[in-house]
């Protein structure tokens, strides 16, 4: 692994904008500033892998926490969450192969290999992992193959097996050959508006536009290849062999297929529990990062002492 600035384990703890409480959710007035500061202070790194070079950033101090993106979610989608957790965890953010740079079509095992190479960077340390969608699927495969690398998983929106519709199969098949970025795809804004818009803070429209801009920068071919991974993966026969403690997070906005997938995981995994996060939609790391951060702290570090009082923003 070749660091672009320091080693992957190293990370700058960063500093908050003046006057901000250390655990508060970035309010609309300065979340832009927090995104900028994470970009400037997190330690960048690169990792050479067969067929591509992965790139990412690390922020914070503490046990390693892998922040695993879903489909069409560049690593910047995790910046607000990483900022809130930087005092408790060494937050590791990266892009799946093909999202930003060209890469051969991967399999689920290829992505698991990528993840395990990153997880291997801290000899003797096991990793926590938060994963949504594709990220959670990769985490499960990696935990089945190398359970000693993972301490605990928190997953949302993960299906052990998913049958793509004919339209989705067509998009993934044709999209794998298309040049350009996702913002060129007709109807993209409508799909995002129907699936995500209402879960974002109503008085902060810029944060939703931030998501549109981030997802629009992804490569069409890369996302099509990753979509094919989602359609081909089938973990149903290996769930019982995954010993890692796993917490399944349900959120409002999950469709029937995601709820059914969570039920399959709950029935098949040997060490599993469930929790719920209301009114956050499918992208809680962006819509309400303060509430997701509170769940991550509780699930990975244990409940906060009764005498402690969280800022008002963290209790919303």
N, C-alpha and C positions, 0 to 999 in steps of 0.2 A: 504494500500500500504506500503510495507516494503522497505525502502531505503537500498541499498547496501553501499552507502556512502553519507550521507546527505539525504535531502528530495527531492522529484521529482521537486518541483519548484526551488530549489536552483541549481545554475549552475555556473561553473567557466567561466568567460569571456575569459580565455586563453590569450596567447601572441603569436604574429606573429614571424616567424623566423626573425633573424636579417636582417634589411634593407628592409623588404617587406612593400609596401604600404598597409594601412589598408583595402582597398576595392578591391585590385587586385585579379585576378584569380591566383591561385597557378600555377606558370609555371612548366614545366617538371622537373626543377632542384630540386624543393623541395616540390612537392605535396605529396610525400611519407611522408615527415616530418610532414605535416599538418594532414594527416590521423593519424599518430602516436600521435600527440599532442592532437587531439580531443579525441582519445581513452583514453589518460592519464588524460586529464583535465575535460572532460564532467562528470557531476554527474550521476553515475549509479543508477538505481532504479529497483525494482521488484514490481509486482502487482499480488496478488492472485486472480484468477478468476475460476469459476467452470470448473473443468477438466484440468486446466493448470496453469502455472505461467508465466505471461508476463514479459519481461525484456526490458529495454531501457536506454536511456541516455538523459540528458538535458544540453544544452550549451547556454550561453548568458544571456542577460538581456533585459527586455522589455515585451511587450504583448506576450502571449503564441502563438506560431506558431507550429501546428502539421504537421510534415513532413510524409506523408502517402505513403508507398511504393506500387509499383505495384507487380505483380506476379514475383517470383524468384528474388526479390530485397531485400536483407538483409539491415538492417539499416545503415550499413557502406556506402551504395550507396549515402546516404545523408550527409556524413561527410564534403565534400568540400563545399557544399551549406550552411550547418549550420555554418561553419567557417566564410564564407563571410557575414552572416546575424547576427552574434552573438552580434553585437553592437546595433542592432535595435530590435531584437526579442529574446525571450526565446524559443529556438528551441528544440522541443521534438521529439526524434527519438526512434522507437521501432520496434520489429519484430512481424508480425502477428502470431497467435497461430499455432503451428505445423511446422513452418519453421525451427526451431532449436531443439525443444524438442517435444516429442510425445504429441498429444492431440486428443480428440475425433473429429470426422468429424464435422465441424461447418456449420452453415447456415449464410446467410447475416445478419440476426438479431443478431446472436451470435457475429459476428465481430463488429456490430454496438454497442452492449452492451459493448464490450471491449473498444471501442473508447470513449464511453460516460463516462465510469468509469475513464479513463485517463483525459478526458476533465473536469470532475468534481473536479479535484484536486486543482483548483484555484477558490475558492468560490468568487462570485461576478465579476469574469473576464470572458469575452467571448473570444473565440479562433478564430484565423485565421487558415486556413488549406490549404496546398498545397497537392494535391493528383493526382497520375497518375494511370491509369488502375484500378486495384482492389481497391487501396486506395481511388480513387475518387468515386467509386461506394459505398463504405462503408460510405464515408463522406456524400453523398446525402441521404442515408437511415437514418443516424444519425441526419442530419439536418431536415429531415421531422419529425422525432419522437421528437426531442428536439431542435427546432430552436433557443431558447434563449441561447444555449451554443456556437453558432457560429456567428462570426461577418461577415465573408466573406470567400468565397471559390475560389480557383484557381485550375482548373481541366484540365487534358490533357489525351487524349486517353481513354475516358470513353464512354461506350455504355450502355444505359438504359436497353437494352435487347440484348443478343447475342446467336445465335444458333451455338453450337459447331459442327464441322464436325464429321463424324463418326470416323475418326482417333483420333481426340481430345477426343471424348467421350470414346473411347477404352483406350487411354493412361491414362485418369483420373480414369476410373473404375479399371483397372488393377494396376495402379501405387499406388492406395490407400492401396494396400496390400504388396507392395514391401519394403524390408528393404534397408538401405543404403542411400547414398547421391547422388545428381544429377550428380556429375562428373562420375558416373558409367554408365550413360545413353548413349547408342551408338548414334552417330550423333549430340550430343549436340553442339560441337564446330562448326560444319557446319551451324547449325541453327543460332547460335549467329553471326557468320561471315556474313551471308547473311542479317541479320536484323539490325546489330548494328555496325560492324567494320568500315564502311566508314565514320561514323559520328564522330569518335574519332579523336583528333588531330593527324595528320599524323606523326609528329616528336616525338610523345609520345606514343610508342606502349605499354609501361608498364601500362598505364591507362586502356587500353582494356584488358590486361591480368589480371589486378586487378578485373575487372568485371567477367571474366571467373572464377577466383578463388573464388570470393564471391558467385556467383550463384551455383558453384559446391558444396559448403558446405551445401546448403539447403537439407532438407530431401525430398526424393522422395515422400513418402506418404503424407507429409504435403502439398507439392505443388499440388499433385493430388487432395487432398480435396479442396484446395482453387480454383483450376481450375473448379471443379464441382460447386462451389458457383457462379463463373462467368457464367456458362452455365444455371444455374437455376434461377438466379435473373431476375426480370422484374419490372422495376420502371416506365414503361410508364404510368401506370394509376395513379401515385402519384406525378408526376412532378409538376403539378399545385398547389399542397399543400405544396411545399417547398418554404418558403418565403425568405430564405437566399440569399443575393446578391451573384451571381456566375459569375465568368469569365471563359470562355472556351478558353484554349490555344491550338492552332493547331501548329504542327511542321512538318517539312518535314520528310518523312519516314512513316507517318501514311497511312495505307492502306484504301481501299474503305470502309471497314466495320467501321473503326474508324471515318472516315469523315462522314459517314451516321449517326453514333451514335451521333456525335457532332451536326449535323443538327437536330436530334430528340430532343436533350436537348435544343437547342436554340429555337425550336418551342414550347416546353412544359413548360419550367421554366418561372415563372412570372417576375423574376428580373435577367436578364442575359445580358452579353455582350461578345464580342469575341475579341481576339488578336492573334497575330502570332509571332512565333519565328523561324527564318529561319536557315537552315543548322545545326541543332542540333540533329536530329533523335528522337528516342523514349525515350532516357534517358538523357535529358538535364542537370539533376543534376550532371551527371558524365562527359558528353562530353563537355559542356560549362557552368559550374556552375555560372560563373561571369555574363553571359547574363540572365540566369534565375533569379539570385538574383536581378538584376536591375529591371526586370519585377515585381517581388514580392514586392520590395520596392515601386515601382510606384503604383501598384494596391492596396496595403494594407495601405500605408502611404501617398500616394499622390505624384505628380511630385516633383522632386528635384528642389530647387530654381534655377532660371535662372543663378544666379551669380556663382553657384558652378561648379566646373570642375572635372569630374570623371577621374580617371587614364586611361591611354590609353587602358589597358587591359579590363577595364569595358565597353569601348565604342565599342569593336570589335563585 
